[in-house]
Amino acid sequence: MAKLAAENMLLIPAIDIKEGKCVRLRQGLMEDSTVFSDSPLAMADKWVQLGAKRIHLVDLDGAFAGKPANADVINAIAEKYPNVPIQIGGGIRDEKTIQAYLDAGVEYVIIGTRAANEPEFIAEIAEQFGKHLIIGLDAKDGIVAVDGWAKLTDHNVVDLAKRFENDGVQAIIYTDIARDGMMQGVNLDATKHLAESVSIPIIASGGVTNMNDLIELQKVESSGISGVITGRAIYEGTLDFSEGQAYLDSKLG
């Protein structure tokens, strides 16, 4: 079920927020975190100045708490950059939280745990929020995990993704948990398979290490991959953000 993207693939810098600081985890483990900045706002400024066309924010504390825990920081970033779309995930479980983020200037909200536990919830809110909804599917060996990746569900990632095809959501972020933060390369086969299996654009996440990952993803962009999220690689310098986005821009059309 191939989908040709209307625009070139986005390279989306990730800012994961824990206790108000910008961190990166390995395999989603809160106890295995590295602090890269005391100011997520300053980090957002860095990526915007380097040409980021979208920012990916994660409220890590919120993901585990089941409700926003760093909303003030997130709202400040959205307010400062009204022309850069912000997508936020972590602890978004109800309509009130979605509306609060949209009111603050966030463009996209990422629903993960509740989408996996109650897929019908997405259908219920799609008419009101569909153009702002992104589904976050985080999987280990093809099985979806929830609650900050602390629990595995019974859902196969492809089967669950198909549940959302008629809900009008904007994208699915697919994260391979085993590779996230491990600098081992993207799970290209699984990402491509998911993109080919559904009509919803897929944003790849987890394992991006260097330019080779972008080159390989771009080769299969037409399967329906609209973007790629990068975190540790751009913080540790194995991927130059500006070079990566320039490469993807050069492939437009």
C-alpha positions in Angstrom: 0.0 0.0 0.0 2.6 2.5 -1.2 2.2 6.2 -0.5 4.3 8.9 -2.2 5.1 11.7 0.2 4.0 15.2 -0.9 7.2 16.6 0.6 10.7 15.4 1.3 11.4 13.3 4.3 11.8 15.3 7.5 14.7 14.9 9.8 13.2 15.6 13.2 15.4 16.3 16.2 14.2 14.8 19.5 14.2 16.6 22.8 13.4 14.2 25.6 12.6 16.0 28.9 13.2 14.5 32.3 12.9 16.6 35.4 13.0 19.7 33.2 16.3 18.7 31.5 17.1 17.4 28.0 18.2 13.8 28.3 18.5 10.7 26.2 17.7 7.2 27.4 18.9 3.8 26.2 16.1 1.4 25.3 13.6 3.7 27.2 15.2 2.9 30.6 14.8 5.9 33.0 17.8 4.7 35.0 20.0 4.8 31.9 19.8 8.4 31.0 22.4 11.0 29.8 21.8 14.7 30.4 22.7 16.7 27.3 21.4 20.1 28.5 19.8 21.7 31.5 17.7 23.8 29.1 15.3 22.0 26.6 14.4 25.5 25.3 18.1 26.3 24.5 18.3 22.9 22.8 15.2 23.6 20.7 16.8 26.9 19.7 19.9 25.1 18.5 18.0 22.7 16.3 15.8 25.5 14.9 18.8 27.6 14.1 20.3 24.6 12.3 17.2 24.3 10.1 14.8 21.9 11.9 11.4 22.0 10.2 9.7 20.1 13.1 10.7 19.4 16.7 9.9 16.1 18.5 9.4 16.5 22.3 8.9 13.7 24.8 7.7 14.2 28.4 9.5 11.2 29.8 8.2 11.8 33.4 4.7 12.2 31.9 5.0 8.9 30.0 5.5 7.1 33.2 3.1 9.1 35.3 0.3 9.0 32.7 -0.2 12.7 32.8 1.9 15.8 31.8 4.8 16.5 34.1 6.9 19.0 32.0 4.1 21.0 30.3 5.6 24.4 31.3 8.8 23.6 29.4 6.9 22.2 26.4 4.5 25.1 26.2 7.5 27.6 26.4 9.1 25.9 23.4 5.8 26.0 21.4 5.3 29.7 22.3 8.8 30.7 21.3 8.7 28.9 17.9 5.1 29.4 16.5 6.3 28.7 13.0 8.0 25.4 13.7 5.6 22.6 14.2 6.0 20.9 17.6 4.9 17.3 18.2 4.7 16.1 21.8 4.3 12.7 23.3 4.3 11.3 26.9 1.4 11.2 29.3 -1.3 12.3 26.8 -4.3 10.1 27.7 -7.4 12.3 27.4 -9.1 15.1 25.5 -8.4 17.7 28.1 -4.6 17.2 27.8 -4.8 17.3 24.0 -6.7 20.5 24.0 -4.4 22.1 26.5 -1.4 21.4 24.3 -3.1 22.6 21.2 -4.1 25.8 22.9 -0.4 26.3 23.9 0.6 26.2 20.3 1.6 22.6 19.9 0.8 21.3 16.4 0.7 17.5 16.9 0.0 15.3 19.9 1.3 11.8 20.0 -1.0 9.2 21.6 0.8 5.9 22.5 -0.4 4.0 25.6 -4.1 4.8 25.3 -4.1 4.2 21.6 -2.7 0.7 22.2 -4.9 0.0 25.2 -8.1 1.5 23.7 -7.8 1.8 19.9 -11.5 2.9 19.9 -10.5 6.1 21.8 -8.8 7.4 18.6 -11.9 6.8 16.5 -13.9 8.7 19.2 -11.7 11.8 19.1 -10.7 11.7 15.5 -13.4 14.1 14.2 -12.3 16.7 16.7 -8.6 16.3 16.8 -7.7 14.1 13.8 -5.5 16.6 11.9 -3.4 17.0 15.1 -3.1 13.3 16.0 0.0 11.1 15.6 0.0 7.6 16.9 3.1 6.4 18.7 3.7 2.7 18.3 6.7 1.5 20.2 7.6 -2.2 19.6 10.0 -4.8 20.7 10.3 -7.8 18.3 7.1 -6.5 16.6 5.1 -6.4 19.9 3.8 -3.0 21.1 4.8 -1.7 24.5 3.1 0.9 26.6 3.5 2.9 29.8 6.9 4.3 28.9 7.8 0.9 27.4 7.5 -0.7 30.8 4.8 -3.2 29.7 4.4 -5.3 26.6 0.9 -5.7 25.2 -0.6 -8.5 23.1 -0.7 -6.3 20.0 1.3 -7.0 16.8 2.5 -3.6 15.6 1.2 -4.0 12.0 -2.2 -5.3 13.2 -2.6 -2.4 15.6 -1.5 0.2 13.0 -4.3 -1.0 10.7 -6.9 -0.2 13.4 -6.2 3.5 12.8 -6.3 3.6 9.0 -9.8 5.2 8.8 -9.4 7.6 11.8 -7.8 10.4 9.9 -4.6 10.5 12.0 -1.6 12.3 10.4 1.1 9.7 11.0 2.4 6.8 13.0 5.7 7.1 14.8 7.3 3.6 14.8 10.0 3.1 17.4 12.1 -0.1 17.6 12.7 -0.2 21.4 15.7 -2.5 21.2 17.5 0.0 19.1 16.4 3.3 20.6 19.4 5.2 22.0 21.7 2.3 21.2 23.3 3.7 18.0 22.9 0.4 16.2 21.2 1.7 13.1 17.5 1.8 12.1 15.4 -1.3 11.8 15.0 -0.7 8.1 13.1 -3.9 7.3 10.5 -3.6 10.0 10.0 0.1 9.3 9.5 -0.5 5.6 7.2 -3.4 6.2 5.0 -1.3 8.5 4.9 1.5 5.9 3.9 -0.8 3.1 1.2 -2.4 5.3 -0.8 0.7 6.1 -1.9 3.9 4.3 -0.8 6.2 7.1 2.6 7.9 6.7 5.3 6.4 9.0 7.9 8.4 10.9 10.9 6.2 11.7 12.5 6.3 15.2 15.1 4.4 17.1 18.6 3.6 16.3 19.5 6.4 13.9 23.3 6.5 14.0 24.8 8.3 11.0 24.2 9.4 7.4 24.0 5.9 6.2 20.7 5.4 8.1 19.3 8.4 6.3 20.5 7.2 2.9 19.0 3.8 3.4 15.7 5.2 4.7 15.5 7.7 1.9 15.8 4.8 -0.6 12.5 3.3 0.7 10.8 6.7 1.3 8.2 5.9 -1.3 6.9 3.0 0.8 5.4 5.7 3.0 8.1 7.0 5.3 7.6 10.7 5.8 10.2 11.5 8.4 12.8 10.2 10.8 13.4 11.2 14.4 17.0 11.4 15.6 18.2 11.9 19.2 21.5 10.5 20.5 23.2 10.6 17.2 22.9 14.4 16.8 23.8 15.0 20.5 26.9 12.8 20.3 27.9 14.1 16.9 27.8 10.9 14.8 25.2 12.6 12.6 25.5 16.2 11.6 21.9 17.5 11.7 22.3 20.2 9.0 24.1 17.8 6.6 21.3 15.2 7.2 18.5 17.5 6.4 20.3 19.0 3.4 20.7 15.5 2.0 17.0 14.7 2.4 16.1 18.1 0.9 18.3 17.3 -2.1 16.2 14.2 -2.8 12.9 16.2 -3.2 11.1 15.2 -6.3 
